[in-house]
């Protein structure tokens, strides 16, 4: 039987998992042959018992159970049920199949054959798969399209160059045309632009000539889709606590210009 160290090493190499840290959807993005669900939706519409049965049919050898913060057990069968209070990974001895149950009441699954079997036995799984990337209350495509000029304008706050009056005027007009309140624009900066561009604020040789728009929009889209993730929000606010001062003057300038606009209308 493999040792704990061997399993941990293979988890990192195969699935980019540290079993004593976070994984999707709390941290990182979906890779090939991975998916996740709200655990209550999963149990109600598919069932933990079915998942256990499929997993136990596919697994090889024993199952390693890694529980946060740092506890390891070796068990014979998977018996996932209601969340027990601790983030837990379950992985078979060949590291082909992984289950990750979290305090955010999500359950993530890794392994091509495991996912195929779940999907084949669950009619309508599409309504529940990868829930943090779906938003039924709005038209996502419309929302993202509306954000593109906002992302591009905010990105100028992160350039390693001094903005001119014409730059501020252009940014202000973009913000005014968006019909969003200043607080909403700051939220977009914090959770959609800052996670993507914060590195340029502290880079010795930061970008000064403008960011590639295609890359920027794709990256901000990914951040937008994670914006409701509580771990993502906590981590982002933590970094922002130290780096907001580097773009605070830009926001002050924009706020003053917006106030002036409305006072003269």
MODELLER restraints for C-alpha pairs under 7 A, 6 or more apart:
rsr = mdl.restraints
at = mdl.atoms
rsr.add(forms.Gaussian(group=physical.xy_distance, feature=features.Distance(at['CA:2:A'], at['CA:93:A']), mean=6.88, stdev=0.5))
rsr.add(forms.Gaussian(group=physical.xy_distance, feature=features.Distance(at['CA:10:A'], at['CA:95:A']), mean=6.82, stdev=0.5))
rsr.add(forms.Gaussian(group=physical.xy_distance, feature=features.Distance(at['CA:11:A'], at['CA:17:A']), mean=5.32, stdev=0.5))
rsr.add(forms.Gaussian(group=physical.xy_distance, feature=features.Distance(at['CA:11:A'], at['CA:95:A']), mean=6.54, stdev=0.5))
rsr.add(forms.Gaussian(group=physical.xy_distance, feature=features.Distance(at['CA:12:A'], at['CA:18:A']), mean=6.08, stdev=0.5))
rsr.add(forms.Gaussian(group=physical.xy_distance, feature=features.Distance(at['CA:17:A'], at['CA:23:A']), mean=6.41, stdev=0.5))
rsr.add(forms.Gaussian(group=physical.xy_distance, feature=features.Distance(at['CA:19:A'], at['CA:66:A']), mean=5.95, stdev=0.5))
rsr.add(forms.Gaussian(group=physical.xy_distance, feature=features.Distance(at['CA:19:A'], at['CA:89:A']), mean=6.27, stdev=0.5))
rsr.add(forms.Gaussian(group=physical.xy_distance, feature=features.Distance(at['CA:20:A'], at['CA:66:A']), mean=6.99, stdev=0.5))
rsr.add(forms.Gaussian(group=physical.xy_distance, feature=features.Distance(at['CA:20:A'], at['CA:67:A']), mean=6.87, stdev=0.5))
rsr.add(forms.Gaussian(group=physical.xy_distance, feature=features.Distance(at['CA:20:A'], at['CA:68:A']), mean=5.29, stdev=0.5))
rsr.add(forms.Gaussian(group=physical.xy_distance, feature=features.Distance(at['CA:20:A'], at['CA:69:A']), mean=5.78, stdev=0.5))
rsr.add(forms.Gaussian(group=physical.xy_distance, feature=features.Distance(at['CA:20:A'], at['CA:70:A']), mean=5.82, stdev=0.5))
rsr.add(forms.Gaussian(group=physical.xy_distance, feature=features.Distance(at['CA:24:A'], at['CA:30:A']), mean=6.59, stdev=0.5))
rsr.add(forms.Gaussian(group=physical.xy_distance, feature=features.Distance(at['CA:24:A'], at['CA:108:A']), mean=6.73, stdev=0.5))
rsr.add(forms.Gaussian(group=physical.xy_distance, feature=features.Distance(at['CA:26:A'], at['CA:229:A']), mean=6.72, stdev=0.5))
rsr.add(forms.Gaussian(group=physical.xy_distance, feature=features.Distance(at['CA:26:A'], at['CA:231:A']), mean=5.99, stdev=0.5))
rsr.add(forms.Gaussian(group=physical.xy_distance, feature=features.Distance(at['CA:33:A'], at['CA:110:A']), mean=5.79, stdev=0.5))
rsr.add(forms.Gaussian(group=physical.xy_distance, feature=features.Distance(at['CA:33:A'], at['CA:111:A']), mean=5.42, stdev=0.5))
rsr.add(forms.Gaussian(group=physical.xy_distance, feature=features.Distance(at['CA:33:A'], at['CA:112:A']), mean=4.91, stdev=0.5))
rsr.add(forms.Gaussian(group=physical.xy_distance, feature=features.Distance(at['CA:34:A'], at['CA:109:A']), mean=5.60, stdev=0.5))
rsr.add(forms.Gaussian(group=physical.xy_distance, feature=features.Distance(at['CA:34:A'], at['CA:110:A']), mean=4.40, stdev=0.5))
rsr.add(forms.Gaussian(group=physical.xy_distance, feature=features.Distance(at['CA:34:A'], at['CA:111:A']), mean=6.50, stdev=0.5))
rsr.add(forms.Gaussian(group=physical.xy_distance, feature=features.Distance(at['CA:35:A'], at['CA:108:A']), mean=5.71, stdev=0.5))
rsr.add(forms.Gaussian(group=physical.xy_distance, feature=features.Distance(at['CA:35:A'], at['CA:109:A']), mean=5.46, stdev=0.5))
rsr.add(forms.Gaussian(group=physical.xy_distance, feature=features.Distance(at['CA:35:A'], at['CA:110:A']), mean=6.75, stdev=0.5))
rsr.add(forms.Gaussian(group=physical.xy_distance, feature=features.Distance(at['CA:35:A'], at['CA:129:A']), mean=6.75, stdev=0.5))
rsr.add(forms.Gaussian(group=physical.xy_distance, feature=features.Distance(at['CA:35:A'], at['CA:130:A']), mean=6.01, stdev=0.5))
rsr.add(forms.Gaussian(group=physical.xy_distance, feature=features.Distance(at['CA:36:A'], at['CA:106:A']), mean=6.78, stdev=0.5))
rsr.add(forms.Gaussian(group=physical.xy_distance, feature=features.Distance(at['CA:36:A'], at['CA:107:A']), mean=5.49, stdev=0.5))
rsr.add(forms.Gaussian(group=physical.xy_distance, feature=features.Distance(at['CA:36:A'], at['CA:108:A']), mean=3.92, stdev=0.5))
rsr.add(forms.Gaussian(group=physical.xy_distance, feature=features.Distance(at['CA:36:A'], at['CA:109:A']), mean=5.91, stdev=0.5))
rsr.add(forms.Gaussian(group=physical.xy_distance, feature=features.Distance(at['CA:36:A'], at['CA:129:A']), mean=6.05, stdev=0.5))
rsr.add(forms.Gaussian(group=physical.xy_distance, feature=features.Distance(at['CA:36:A'], at['CA:130:A']), mean=5.05, stdev=0.5))
rsr.add(forms.Gaussian(group=physical.xy_distance, feature=features.Distance(at['CA:37:A'], at['CA:106:A']), mean=5.55, stdev=0.5))
rsr.add(forms.Gaussian(group=physical.xy_distance, feature=features.Distance(at['CA:37:A'], at['CA:107:A']), mean=5.41, stdev=0.5))
rsr.add(forms.Gaussian(group=physical.xy_distance, feature=features.Distance(at['CA:37:A'], at['CA:108:A']), mean=6.41, stdev=0.5))
rsr.add(forms.Gaussian(group=physical.xy_distance, feature=features.Distance(at['CA:37:A'], at['CA:128:A']), mean=6.25, stdev=0.5))
rsr.add(forms.Gaussian(group=physical.xy_distance, feature=features.Distance(at['CA:37:A'], at['CA:129:A']), mean=5.40, stdev=0.5))
rsr.add(forms.Gaussian(group=physical.xy_distance, feature=features.Distance(at['CA:37:A'], at['CA:130:A']), mean=5.62, stdev=0.5))
rsr.add(forms.Gaussian(group=physical.xy_distance, feature=features.Distance(at['CA:37:A'], at['CA:131:A']), mean=6.18, stdev=0.5))
rsr.add(forms.Gaussian(group=physical.xy_distance, feature=features.Distance(at['CA:38:A'], at['CA:105:A']), mean=5.91, stdev=0.5))
rsr.add(forms.Gaussian(group=physical.xy_distance, feature=features.Distance(at['CA:38:A'], at['CA:106:A']), mean=4.39, stdev=0.5))
rsr.add(forms.Gaussian(group=physical.xy_distance, feature=features.Distance(at['CA:38:A'], at['CA:107:A']), mean=6.26, stdev=0.5))
rsr.add(forms.Gaussian(group=physical.xy_distance, feature=features.Distance(at['CA:38:A'], at['CA:131:A']), mean=6.98, stdev=0.5))
rsr.add(forms.Gaussian(group=physical.xy_distance, feature=features.Distance(at['CA:39:A'], at['CA:105:A']), mean=5.39, stdev=0.5))
rsr.add(forms.Gaussian(group=physical.xy_distance, feature=features.Distance(at['CA:39:A'], at['CA:106:A']), mean=4.85, stdev=0.5))
rsr.add(forms.Gaussian(group=physical.xy_distance, feature=features.Distance(at['CA:39:A'], at['CA:107:A']), mean=5.36, stdev=0.5))
rsr.add(forms.Gaussian(group=physical.xy_distance, feature=features.Distance(at['CA:46:A'], at['CA:122:A']), mean=6.24, stdev=0.5))
rsr.add(forms.Gaussian(group=physical.xy_distance, feature=features.Distance(at['CA:48:A'], at['CA:80:A']), mean=6.07, stdev=0.5))
rsr.add(forms.Gaussian(group=physical.xy_distance, feature=features.Distance(at['CA:48:A'], at['CA:81:A']), mean=5.99, stdev=0.5))
rsr.add(forms.Gaussian(group=physical.xy_distance, feature=features.Distance(at['CA:52:A'], at['CA:78:A']), mean=5.43, stdev=0.5))
rsr.add(forms.Gaussian(group=physical.xy_distance, feature=features.Distance(at['CA:52:A'], at['CA:79:A']), mean=5.84, stdev=0.5))
rsr.add(forms.Gaussian(group=physical.xy_distance, feature=features.Distance(at['CA:52:A'], at['CA:80:A']), mean=6.52, stdev=0.5))
rsr.add(forms.Gaussian(group=physical.xy_distance, feature=features.Distance(at['CA:55:A'], at['CA:78:A']), mean=7.00, stdev=0.5))
rsr.add(forms.Gaussian(group=physical.xy_distance, feature=features.Distance(at['CA:55:A'], at['CA:114:A']), mean=6.75, stdev=0.5))
rsr.add(forms.Gaussian(group=physical.xy_distance, feature=features.Distance(at['CA:56:A'], at['CA:77:A']), mean=6.12, stdev=0.5))
rsr.add(forms.Gaussian(group=physical.xy_distance, feature=features.Distance(at['CA:56:A'], at['CA:78:A']), mean=6.28, stdev=0.5))
rsr.add(forms.Gaussian(group=physical.xy_distance, feature=features.Distance(at['CA:59:A'], at['CA:92:A']), mean=5.52, stdev=0.5))
rsr.add(forms.Gaussian(group=physical.xy_distance, feature=features.Distance(at['CA:60:A'], at['CA:92:A']), mean=5.83, stdev=0.5))
rsr.add(forms.Gaussian(group=physical.xy_distance, feature=features.Distance(at['CA:60:A'], at['CA:93:A']), mean=5.71, stdev=0.5))
rsr.add(forms.Gaussian(group=physical.xy_distance, feature=features.Distance(at['CA:60:A'], at['CA:94:A']), mean=6.16, stdev=0.5))
rsr.add(forms.Gaussian(group=physical.xy_distance, feature=features.Distance(at['CA:61:A'], at['CA:92:A']), mean=6.60, stdev=0.5))
rsr.add(forms.Gaussian(group=physical.xy_distance, feature=features.Distance(at['CA:61:A'], at['CA:93:A']), mean=5.40, stdev=0.5))
rsr.add(forms.Gaussian(group=physical.xy_distance, feature=features.Distance(at['CA:62:A'], at['CA:74:A']), mean=6.57, stdev=0.5))
rsr.add(forms.Gaussian(group=physical.xy_distance, feature=features.Distance(at['CA:62:A'], at['CA:75:A']), mean=6.06, stdev=0.5))
rsr.add(forms.Gaussian(group=physical.xy_distance, feature=features.Distance(at['CA:62:A'], at['CA:76:A']), mean=5.30, stdev=0.5))
rsr.add(forms.Gaussian(group=physical.xy_distance, feature=features.Distance(at['CA:62:A'], at['CA:92:A']), mean=6.10, stdev=0.5))
rsr.add(forms.Gaussian(group=physical.xy_distance, feature=features.Distance(at['CA:62:A'], at['CA:93:A']), mean=5.78, stdev=0.5))
rsr.add(forms.Gaussian(group=physical.xy_distance, feature=features.Distance(at['CA:63:A'], at['CA:74:A']), mean=5.68, stdev=0.5))
rsr.add(forms.Gaussian(group=physical.xy_distance, feature=features.Distance(at['CA:63:A'], at['CA:75:A']), mean=5.20, stdev=0.5))
rsr.add(forms.Gaussian(group=physical.xy_distance, feature=features.Distance(at['CA:63:A'], at['CA:76:A']), mean=6.02, stdev=0.5))
rsr.add(forms.Gaussian(group=physical.xy_distance, feature=features.Distance(at['CA:63:A'], at['CA:77:A']), mean=6.72, stdev=0.5))
rsr.add(forms.Gaussian(group=physical.xy_distance, feature=features.Distance(at['CA:63:A'], at['CA:90:A']), mean=6.47, stdev=0.5))
rsr.add(forms.Gaussian(group=physical.xy_distance, feature=features.Distance(at['CA:63:A'], at['CA:91:A']), mean=5.54, stdev=0.5))
rsr.add(forms.Gaussian(group=physical.xy_distance, feature=features.Distance(at['CA:63:A'], at['CA:92:A']), mean=4.54, stdev=0.5))
rsr.add(forms.Gaussian(group=physical.xy_distance, feature=features.Distance(at['CA:63:A'], at['CA:93:A']), mean=6.14, stdev=0.5))
rsr.add(forms.Gaussian(group=physical.xy_distance, feature=features.Distance(at['CA:64:A'], at['CA:72:A']), mean=6.96, stdev=0.5))
rsr.add(forms.Gaussian(group=physical.xy_distance, feature=features.Distance(at['CA:64:A'], at['CA:73:A']), mean=5.94, stdev=0.5))
rsr.add(forms.Gaussian(group=physical.xy_distance, feature=features.Distance(at['CA:64:A'], at['CA:74:A']), mean=4.73, stdev=0.5))
rsr.add(forms.Gaussian(group=physical.xy_distance, feature=features.Distance(at['CA:64:A'], at['CA:75:A']), mean=6.44, stdev=0.5))
rsr.add(forms.Gaussian(group=physical.xy_distance, feature=features.Distance(at['CA:64:A'], at['CA:90:A']), mean=5.72, stdev=0.5))
rsr.add(forms.Gaussian(group=physical.xy_distance, feature=features.Distance(at['CA:64:A'], at['CA:91:A']), mean=5.31, stdev=0.5))
rsr.add(forms.Gaussian(group=physical.xy_distance, feature=features.Distance(at['CA:64:A'], at['CA:92:A']), mean=6.28, stdev=0.5))
rsr.add(forms.Gaussian(group=physical.xy_distance, feature=features.Distance(at['CA:65:A'], at['CA:72:A']), mean=5.59, stdev=0.5))
rsr.add(forms.Gaussian(group=physical.xy_distance, feature=features.Distance(at['CA:65:A'], at['CA:73:A']), mean=5.02, stdev=0.5))
rsr.add(forms.Gaussian(group=physical.xy_distance, feature=features.Distance(at['CA:65:A'], at['CA:74:A']), mean=6.04, stdev=0.5))
rsr.add(forms.Gaussian(group=physical.xy_distance, feature=features.Distance(at['CA:65:A'], at['CA:88:A']), mean=6.81, stdev=0.5))
rsr.add(forms.Gaussian(group=physical.xy_distance, feature=features.Distance(at['CA:65:A'], at['CA:89:A']), mean=5.70, stdev=0.5))
rsr.add(forms.Gaussian(group=physical.xy_distance, feature=features.Distance(at['CA:65:A'], at['CA:90:A']), mean=4.69, stdev=0.5))
rsr.add(forms.Gaussian(group=physical.xy_distance, feature=features.Distance(at['CA:65:A'], at['CA:91:A']), mean=6.73, stdev=0.5))
rsr.add(forms.Gaussian(group=physical.xy_distance, feature=features.Distance(at['CA:66:A'], at['CA:72:A']), mean=4.67, stdev=0.5))
rsr.add(forms.Gaussian(group=physical.xy_distance, feature=features.Distance(at['CA:66:A'], at['CA:73:A']), mean=6.64, stdev=0.5))
rsr.add(forms.Gaussian(group=physical.xy_distance, feature=features.Distance(at['CA:66:A'], at['CA:88:A']), mean=5.57, stdev=0.5))
rsr.add(forms.Gaussian(group=physical.xy_distance, feature=features.Distance(at['CA:66:A'], at['CA:89:A']), mean=5.05, stdev=0.5))
rsr.add(forms.Gaussian(group=physical.xy_distance, feature=features.Distance(at['CA:66:A'], at['CA:90:A']), mean=6.50, stdev=0.5))
rsr.add(forms.Gaussian(group=physical.xy_distance, feature=features.Distance(at['CA:67:A'], at['CA:86:A']), mean=6.31, stdev=0.5))
rsr.add(forms.Gaussian(group=physical.xy_distance, feature=features.Distance(at['CA:67:A'], at['CA:87:A']), mean=5.83, stdev=0.5))
rsr.add(forms.Gaussian(group=physical.xy_distance, feature=features.Distance(at['CA:67:A'], at['CA:88:A']), mean=4.37, stdev=0.5))
rsr.add(forms.Gaussian(group=physical.xy_distance, feature=features.Distance(at['CA:67:A'], at['CA:89:A']), mean=6.45, stdev=0.5))
rsr.add(forms.Gaussian(group=physical.xy_distance, feature=features.Distance(at['CA:68:A'], at['CA:86:A']), mean=6.00, stdev=0.5))
rsr.add(forms.Gaussian(group=physical.xy_distance, feature=features.Distance(at['CA:68:A'], at['CA:87:A']), mean=5.39, stdev=0.5))
rsr.add(forms.Gaussian(group=physical.xy_distance, feature=features.Distance(at['CA:68:A'], at['CA:88:A']), mean=6.29, stdev=0.5))
rsr.add(forms.Gaussian(group=physical.xy_distance, feature=features.Distance(at['CA:85:A'], at['CA:103:A']), mean=6.49, stdev=0.5))
rsr.add(forms.Gaussian(group=physical.xy_distance, feature=features.Distance(at['CA:86:A'], at['CA:102:A']), mean=6.92, stdev=0.5))
rsr.add(forms.Gaussian(group=physical.xy_distance, feature=features.Distance(at['CA:86:A'], at['CA:103:A']), mean=6.50, stdev=0.5))
rsr.add(forms.Gaussian(group=physical.xy_distance, feature=features.Distance(at['CA:87:A'], at['CA:101:A']), mean=5.68, stdev=0.5))
rsr.add(forms.Gaussian(group=physical.xy_distance, feature=features.Distance(at['CA:87:A'], at['CA:102:A']), mean=4.42, stdev=0.5))
rsr.add(forms.Gaussian(group=physical.xy_distance, feature=features.Distance(at['CA:87:A'], at['CA:103:A']), mean=5.83, stdev=0.5))
rsr.add(forms.Gaussian(group=physical.xy_distance, feature=features.Distance(at['CA:88:A'], at['CA:100:A']), mean=5.71, stdev=0.5))
rsr.add(forms.Gaussian(group=physical.xy_distance, feature=features.Distance(at['CA:88:A'], at['CA:101:A']), mean=5.34, stdev=0.5))
rsr.add(forms.Gaussian(group=physical.xy_distance, feature=features.Distance(at['CA:88:A'], at['CA:102:A']), mean=6.60, stdev=0.5))
rsr.add(forms.Gaussian(group=physical.xy_distance, feature=features.Distance(at['CA:89:A'], at['CA:98:A']), mean=6.89, stdev=0.5))
rsr.add(forms.Gaussian(group=physical.xy_distance, feature=features.Distance(at['CA:89:A'], at['CA:99:A']), mean=5.65, stdev=0.5))
rsr.add(forms.Gaussian(group=physical.xy_distance, feature=features.Distance(at['CA:89:A'], at['CA:100:A']), mean=4.50, stdev=0.5))
rsr.add(forms.Gaussian(group=physical.xy_distance, feature=features.Distance(at['CA:89:A'], at['CA:101:A']), mean=6.59, stdev=0.5))
rsr.add(forms.Gaussian(group=physical.xy_distance, feature=features.Distance(at['CA:90:A'], at['CA:98:A']), mean=5.60, stdev=0.5))
rsr.add(forms.Gaussian(group=physical.xy_distance, feature=features.Distance(at['CA:90:A'], at['CA:99:A']), mean=5.07, stdev=0.5))
rsr.add(forms.Gaussian(group=physical.xy_distance, feature=features.Distance(at['CA:90:A'], at['CA:100:A']), mean=6.48, stdev=0.5))
rsr.add(forms.Gaussian(group=physical.xy_distance, feature=features.Distance(at['CA:91:A'], at['CA:97:A']), mean=5.85, stdev=0.5))
rsr.add(forms.Gaussian(group=physical.xy_distance, feature=features.Distance(at['CA:91:A'], at['CA:98:A']), mean=4.66, stdev=0.5))
rsr.add(forms.Gaussian(group=physical.xy_distance, feature=features.Distance(at['CA:91:A'], at['CA:99:A']), mean=6.67, stdev=0.5))
rsr.add(forms.Gaussian(group=physical.xy_distance, feature=features.Distance(at['CA:96:A'], at['CA:111:A']), mean=5.77, stdev=0.5))
rsr.add(forms.Gaussian(group=physical.xy_distance, feature=features.Distance(at['CA:97:A'], at['CA:110:A']), mean=5.49, stdev=0.5))
rsr.add(forms.Gaussian(group=physical.xy_distance, feature=features.Distance(at['CA:97:A'], at['CA:111:A']), mean=4.70, stdev=0.5))
rsr.add(forms.Gaussian(group=physical.xy_distance, feature=features.Distance(at['CA:97:A'], at['CA:114:A']), mean=6.79, stdev=0.5))
rsr.add(forms.Gaussian(group=physical.xy_distance, feature=features.Distance(at['CA:98:A'], at['CA:109:A']), mean=5.72, stdev=0.5))
rsr.add(forms.Gaussian(group=physical.xy_distance, feature=features.Distance(at['CA:98:A'], at['CA:110:A']), mean=4.89, stdev=0.5))
rsr.add(forms.Gaussian(group=physical.xy_distance, feature=features.Distance(at['CA:98:A'], at['CA:111:A']), mean=6.68, stdev=0.5))
rsr.add(forms.Gaussian(group=physical.xy_distance, feature=features.Distance(at['CA:99:A'], at['CA:107:A']), mean=6.95, stdev=0.5))
rsr.add(forms.Gaussian(group=physical.xy_distance, feature=features.Distance(at['CA:99:A'], at['CA:108:A']), mean=5.70, stdev=0.5))
rsr.add(forms.Gaussian(group=physical.xy_distance, feature=features.Distance(at['CA:99:A'], at['CA:109:A']), mean=4.82, stdev=0.5))
rsr.add(forms.Gaussian(group=physical.xy_distance, feature=features.Distance(at['CA:99:A'], at['CA:110:A']), mean=6.58, stdev=0.5))
rsr.add(forms.Gaussian(group=physical.xy_distance, feature=features.Distance(at['CA:100:A'], at['CA:107:A']), mean=5.51, stdev=0.5))
rsr.add(forms.Gaussian(group=physical.xy_distance, feature=features.Distance(at['CA:100:A'], at['CA:108:A']), mean=4.96, stdev=0.5))
rsr.add(forms.Gaussian(group=physical.xy_distance, feature=features.Distance(at['CA:100:A'], at['CA:109:A']), mean=6.55, stdev=0.5))
rsr.add(forms.Gaussian(group=physical.xy_distance, feature=features.Distance(at['CA:101:A'], at['CA:107:A']), mean=4.54, stdev=0.5))
rsr.add(forms.Gaussian(group=physical.xy_distance, feature=features.Distance(at['CA:101:A'], at['CA:108:A']), mean=6.59, stdev=0.5))
rsr.add(forms.Gaussian(group=physical.xy_distance, feature=features.Distance(at['CA:119:A'], at['CA:125:A']), mean=6.47, stdev=0.5))
rsr.add(forms.Gaussian(group=physical.xy_distance, feature=features.Distance(at['CA:132:A'], at['CA:225:A']), mean=6.73, stdev=0.5))
rsr.add(forms.Gaussian(group=physical.xy_distance, feature=features.Distance(at['CA:132:A'], at['CA:226:A']), mean=6.67, stdev=0.5))
rsr.add(forms.Gaussian(group=physical.xy_distance, feature=features.Distance(at['CA:133:A'], at['CA:225:A']), mean=5.23, stdev=0.5))
rsr.add(forms.Gaussian(group=physical.xy_distance, feature=features.Distance(at['CA:148:A'], at['CA:217:A']), mean=6.45, stdev=0.5))
rsr.add(forms.Gaussian(group=physical.xy_distance, feature=features.Distance(at['CA:149:A'], at['CA:174:A']), mean=6.94, stdev=0.5))
rsr.add(forms.Gaussian(group=physical.xy_distance, feature=features.Distance(at['CA:150:A'], at['CA:174:A']), mean=6.70, stdev=0.5))
rsr.add(forms.Gaussian(group=physical.xy_distance, feature=features.Distance(at['CA:150:A'], at['CA:175:A']), mean=6.77, stdev=0.5))
rsr.add(forms.Gaussian(group=physical.xy_distance, feature=features.Distance(at['CA:151:A'], at['CA:193:A']), mean=6.48, stdev=0.5))
rsr.add(forms.Gaussian(group=physical.xy_distance, feature=features.Distance(at['CA:153:A'], at['CA:171:A']), mean=5.45, stdev=0.5))
rsr.add(forms.Gaussian(group=physical.xy_distance, feature=features.Distance(at['CA:154:A'], at['CA:189:A']), mean=6.62, stdev=0.5))
rsr.add(forms.Gaussian(group=physical.xy_distance, feature=features.Distance(at['CA:155:A'], at['CA:193:A']), mean=6.92, stdev=0.5))
rsr.add(forms.Gaussian(group=physical.xy_distance, feature=features.Distance(at['CA:157:A'], at['CA:247:A']), mean=6.03, stdev=0.5))
rsr.add(forms.Gaussian(group=physical.xy_distance, feature=features.Distance(at['CA:157:A'], at['CA:250:A']), mean=6.48, stdev=0.5))
rsr.add(forms.Gaussian(group=physical.xy_distance, feature=features.Distance(at['CA:158:A'], at['CA:197:A']), mean=6.63, stdev=0.5))
rsr.add(forms.Gaussian(group=physical.xy_distance, feature=features.Distance(at['CA:158:A'], at['CA:200:A']), mean=6.36, stdev=0.5))
rsr.add(forms.Gaussian(group=physical.xy_distance, feature=features.Distance(at['CA:158:A'], at['CA:201:A']), mean=5.93, stdev=0.5))
rsr.add(forms.Gaussian(group=physical.xy_distance, feature=features.Distance(at['CA:159:A'], at['CA:207:A']), mean=5.69, stdev=0.5))
rsr.add(forms.Gaussian(group=physical.xy_distance, feature=features.Distance(at['CA:159:A'], at['CA:208:A']), mean=4.79, stdev=0.5))
rsr.add(forms.Gaussian(group=physical.xy_distance, feature=features.Distance(at['CA:159:A'], at['CA:210:A']), mean=6.80, stdev=0.5))
rsr.add(forms.Gaussian(group=physical.xy_distance, feature=features.Distance(at['CA:160:A'], at['CA:206:A']), mean=5.50, stdev=0.5))
rsr.add(forms.Gaussian(group=physical.xy_distance, feature=features.Distance(at['CA:160:A'], at['CA:207:A']), mean=5.77, stdev=0.5))
rsr.add(forms.Gaussian(group=physical.xy_distance, feature=features.Distance(at['CA:160:A'], at['CA:208:A']), mean=4.52, stdev=0.5))
rsr.add(forms.Gaussian(group=physical.xy_distance, feature=features.Distance(at['CA:161:A'], at['CA:208:A']), mean=5.44, stdev=0.5))
rsr.add(forms.Gaussian(group=physical.xy_distance, feature=features.Distance(at['CA:168:A'], at['CA:254:A']), mean=6.84, stdev=0.5))
rsr.add(forms.Gaussian(group=physical.xy_distance, feature=features.Distance(at['CA:172:A'], at['CA:254:A']), mean=6.10, stdev=0.5))
rsr.add(forms.Gaussian(group=physical.xy_distance, feature=features.Distance(at['CA:172:A'], at['CA:257:A']), mean=6.93, stdev=0.5))
rsr.add(forms.Gaussian(group=physical.xy_distance, feature=features.Distance(at['CA:172:A'], at['CA:258:A']), mean=6.72, stdev=0.5))
rsr.add(forms.Gaussian(group=physical.xy_distance, feature=features.Distance(at['CA:191:A'], at['CA:223:A']), mean=6.70, stdev=0.5))
rsr.add(forms.Gaussian(group=physical.xy_distance, feature=features.Distance(at['CA:191:A'], at['CA:227:A']), mean=5.87, stdev=0.5))
rsr.add(forms.Gaussian(group=physical.xy_distance, feature=features.Distance(at['CA:191:A'], at['CA:236:A']), mean=6.89, stdev=0.5))
rsr.add(forms.Gaussian(group=physical.xy_distance, feature=features.Distance(at['CA:192:A'], at['CA:220:A']), mean=5.22, stdev=0.5))
rsr.add(forms.Gaussian(group=physical.xy_distance, feature=features.Distance(at['CA:192:A'], at['CA:223:A']), mean=4.93, stdev=0.5))
rsr.add(forms.Gaussian(group=physical.xy_distance, feature=features.Distance(at['CA:192:A'], at['CA:224:A']), mean=5.26, stdev=0.5))
rsr.add(forms.Gaussian(group=physical.xy_distance, feature=features.Distance(at['CA:193:A'], at['CA:220:A']), mean=5.85, stdev=0.5))
rsr.add(forms.Gaussian(group=physical.xy_distance, feature=features.Distance(at['CA:195:A'], at['CA:236:A']), mean=6.52, stdev=0.5))
rsr.add(forms.Gaussian(group=physical.xy_distance, feature=features.Distance(at['CA:196:A'], at['CA:219:A']), mean=6.42, stdev=0.5))
rsr.add(forms.Gaussian(group=physical.xy_distance, feature=features.Distance(at['CA:196:A'], at['CA:220:A']), mean=6.57, stdev=0.5))
rsr.add(forms.Gaussian(group=physical.xy_distance, feature=features.Distance(at['CA:200:A'], at['CA:206:A']), mean=5.06, stdev=0.5))
rsr.add(forms.Gaussian(group=physical.xy_distance, feature=features.Distance(at['CA:200:A'], at['CA:207:A']), mean=6.57, stdev=0.5))
rsr.add(forms.Gaussian(group=physical.xy_distance, feature=features.Distance(at['CA:226:A'], at['CA:232:A']), mean=6.92, stdev=0.5))
rsr.add(forms.Gaussian(group=physical.xy_distance, feature=features.Distance(at['CA:227:A'], at['CA:233:A']), mean=6.57, stdev=0.5))
